Amino acid sequence: MAFLTEYGLFLAKTLTFLLAIGAIVLMVISSRHPKARKGELVVTDLSDELEQGRHQLQAALAGKAQRKQLEKQRKEQHKQRAKATDERSRLFVLDFHGSMDAKEVSSLREEVSAVIGVAQPGDEVLLRLESGGGVVHGYGLAASQLQRLRDRDIKLTVAIDKVAASGGYMMACVADQILAAPFAIVGSIGVIAQLPNFNKLLKKHDIEFEMHTAGQYKRTITMFGENDDLGREKFREELGAIHDRFKAFVAEHRPNLDIDKVTTGEHWLASQAKGLGLVDTLSTSDDYLLAQSSHHKVIGISYRRPKSLTQRLGQQGAQALEAAIGRLWQQSPWR
């Protein structure tokens, strides 16, 4: 037991020391490089990655002599491309994996602005979209960011490999064309709001709750007060108004839809949604990229924000703990 106690104290001291040093280093770096906190635009040559993948597979399947010939051809192609200007139009690839509060829109707006700044006639954008929806104002802003591309006549394709429902579909419907994998979930064009009410529980324990407002409908439904029919009716009215605007937005961008049929809040597999007009083509984003790479230069764009000091300290702490446990295991008599 004494052995374990000593090792435990040693481990605690080591972690405390490492975390303190890490905090000091990060604060010094942050103070010296304040501009780095703004994030950065990361540009990836996806055409080159696709080509490398094909080359590696060809080389693996080829014989020794043929492999040398393939490598020679590839080097020659690289030399020629380095000297010449690539006159192909560009396909800019963006990714949006949306959360409930749509916080990813802050990066999307930077990516869209970057594309608008360099786009030329013939350039296109592919957005790989994955989202089950979330808050109305967040996804409304995300859809507006995509509308900026359409307003400048930049062709926009949205690819749904897994899900684009509710606010996710609000974004998708802005596109010139929507692709979806056959088993992707699409639709859920509706509005939902739900919250618990603890009023009976508070009364049971003789706890009073007071809420004071100015304006008849400042608060319609509450978690702790006693809700009445007038408040519920007003709350449903507000939800209905949002749903009507959602329906009008989808109808504006997909005018051939039977809007009342597809805005019931239901969701469908893409194979069914195609028949309803919610998607245009059954295809994965991978197949679309491969098809477009033959006549487009494919460029991936992502705006990455730096991790906060807390996140970086947490990561360093986890790494320090892992290293300490590793050393403890190496010296353990039970190993």
N, C-alpha and C positions, 0 to 999 in steps of 0.2 A: 504493500500500500504506500509506503514511503516513496518508492520508486515512481509510482504513478502520480503521486502528489507533486513531486519535484518536476516531472515532465509537464504536468498541467500548468504549473506556475511558469515554467520556461516558455511554454507555448503562448500563454497569455501575454507575457512580457514582450515576446518577439512580435506578436501581432500588433500590440499597442505601439511599439517602436516603428514598425514598418508603416502603419497607417499614419502616424504623425509625420514621418519623413515624406510619405507620398502626398499628404495634404500641403506641406510646405512647398514641395517641388511644383505641384499643380498651381498653387496660388502665384508663385513666382513666374511660371510660364504664362499664366493668364494675364498678369499685369504687364508683361513685356510684349505680349502679342494680343492686344484687345481686338484687333480686326478679325482674328481667327475665329472669334465667337459667332461670326455672321453666317458661317456655313460655306459650302463650296459646291460648285456644279461639277459633277463627275461625268465625263464623256468617254464612252466605250465604243470601239470599232467592232460592232457585232458582225460585220461582213468578214473581217479578218478571223474572228473566232469560228464562224461557220466554215470558212475555208480551211482553217487548221484542223477542225474536226474531220472533214472529208479527207484531207491529206493523211492524217494519222491512220485512219481506217484503211485507206488505199495502200499505204505503206505496210501495214500489218498483214494485209492479204496478199501482197505482191511477193515475188521471189527476190533473192538478193540482187541480181542484176537489174531487174525492173525497178526495185526500190531506189537504187542509185540514180537511175534515169528519172524517176519521179522527183527526187530531191533536186536534181539538176534543173529540171523544168520549173520547179517551184521557185528556186533562187533566181532564175532568169526572169520569171514573171514579176518577182518583187523588184528587181532592178528596173524593169521597164515601167512599172507603176510609179516608182520613186522619181523617175525622170519626167513622166507625163502627168498632165492634170486630169484628175478623175472627173469627167464631165457628166457622169450619171446623176440623176436626180436623187435626193436623199429621202430616206424613210426614217423619221425620228421615232424611237420607241420609248414610251413612258410607262411607268407602272404605278398603279394606285391600289393599295391594299387598305381599304377603308375601315376605320374603327367606328364605334358608336357615336363619338363626338366629332368625327370627320376632321381630326387635327391634322391629317395628312394634306389637307388643302393648302397649308402654308408652304409646303414644298412644291405642290402642283403649280401654284401660281408663279413660282420662280422658274420652273421648267417651261411653262407655257410662254412666259415673257422671253426666255432665252430663244425658243424656237421662233417666235414672232420676229425677233431681232435679226435673224439670219436667213429665214425662209425665202426661197426663190420660187418662181413659177415651176410647177411640176413636183415640188416637194410635198410629202405627206406625213401624217402623224398616225402612229398606231398606239392606242392606249390599252394596255393589258389591265383589265378592271376586275377586282375581286372585292365585293362588299355586300353585306346583308342589309345595309341601310343604317339609319340613325337619326340624329336631330335634323329637323327641317332646315334651319338656317344654315347649318354646316354644309349639307349636301346641296342646298340651293346655291351657295357660293361656289361649290365645286363644279356644278353644272354651268354656272356663269363663266368660270374660267375656261371651260371647253368651248363655250359659245364664242369666246374671243378668237379662237382659231377659225371657226366658221365665218365670223364676221370679216375675216381677212382672206377668205377664199382659200384657206389651207385645208385640203382634204383630210377628214378625220375618220378613222376606223376604230371601233371599239371591239375588243376581243374578250369574251367571257369564257373562261375555262372552267370555273366552278360555280360562282354565284354572282348575280347582279339583281338584287331585289330591293323594292321600296326606293330609298334614296339612291341606291346603286343603279337602279333602272332609270331614275331621273337623270343621272349622268349619262347613261348609255344612249338614251333616246336622242341626245343632241347630235350624235354622230351621223355622217353620211351613210355609213353602213355598219351593221352590227353582226359580228360573227359570234357563234357560241358552240362549244363542244356539246354533243348530243345529250349528255346527262347533266349539263349545267342547269342551275335553278334560276329562273327568270320570272319577273313579274312583281307580285305583291304591291300593286299600285293602290295603296290605301294609307290610312293614318291611324295610329294607335296611341293611346295614353292611358296609363294605369298607375295607381298608387294605393298603398294600404291606408286604412283609417283606424286610428288607435283611440278614438273618442270613448267607446264603450269600456275599453281597458282602463282609461284614465278615470272614468266615473266610478268604476268598480273599486278603485283604490283611493277614492275621494280626492282626486287631483283635478284642479280647475285649470282650464286653458282659456286664455283671452287673446283675441286678435282684433286690432283696431285698424280700420282702413278709411281712406277718403276716396269716394267714388264707388258707385253701387257694385260694379263688377271688377274692382281691383283684385279681388280674390274670389273665385267661384267655387273651387274645390280645395279642401284643406285636409292635411293628414291627421291633425289633432283636434280640430273643432268638429261640430256636428253639421254635416252637410244637409242642405235642403233641396227640394225639387227645383226651385228657381235657379239655384247655382248649377245643378246638374244639367238643366236644360240649356243654360247659357254656355256651359262647357262643351256640350255636344254641338251646339251651334258653331262654336269656334272651330272644333275639329272638322265639321262639315265644310266650313269655308276654306280651310286648308286643303281638304280633299278636292273640292271643286277647282281650286287653283292648280293642284297637282294634275288633275284630269285635263285641264285646259292646256297645261304645259306639254304634256305628252301628245295631245291631239295636234298641237301646233307643229311639233317636230315629226310626228308620224301620222299624217292626215288620212291615210288609208285604213287606219284601225277602226274597228267597231268599238268605239271608246267605252260605251256603257258595258260591253261584254268583258273587257279586259281590265276594268278598274274596280273590280269587286273586292280587291284585297287578296285574291287567290294568286298562287304561284304555280308554275308549270315547269316541266322539263323542257329543255330547248327544242327537242324534237317535236313536242306539242306546240310550243310557243311559236315556232316557225309557221305552222298552219294558221295561227291567229294573227300573224303579221308583226309580232313583237321582235323577232330577229329576222335577218335576211338570209344568212347562210350558215349551215352546220359545218363548222370547221374549228380546229384548235388554233391557237395563236402560233404554234410552232409550224404548222403547215403553211399558214399565211406568210410567215417570215421567210421560209424556204422558197416559196413561190416568188416573193417580191425581191429576194436577194439576187436573182439573175439579172435584173435590170435597175435595181436601186442600190445605192450605198446605204447600208443599214447602220444607224448610229443610236446607241443607247444613251439616254440622258436621265440623270437623277440628281436631285439637289439634296445633299446630306448636311444635316445640322449637327454641330459638335455635341458631344455628351456633356451634360451638366457636371459641375464639380462633384455633386453627390453621387451621380451615376459612375463617374470615373473612380471615385474613392471606393464605392461598393465593389466595382470590378477588381480594383487592386487588392481590396481586402479579401475577396474570394480567391484570387490567385495566391496571395500570401498564405491563406489558410490551407489551400491545396498543397503548396510547397512544404509547409510545416508538417502537415499530416504525412506527406511522403517521407520526410526526414525521420519522423517518429517511427514510421513503419519500418524503415531501413534499419533503425537501431533497436527495434523491439525484440525482446527475447523470445516472443511467440512467432516470429516470422519463419 
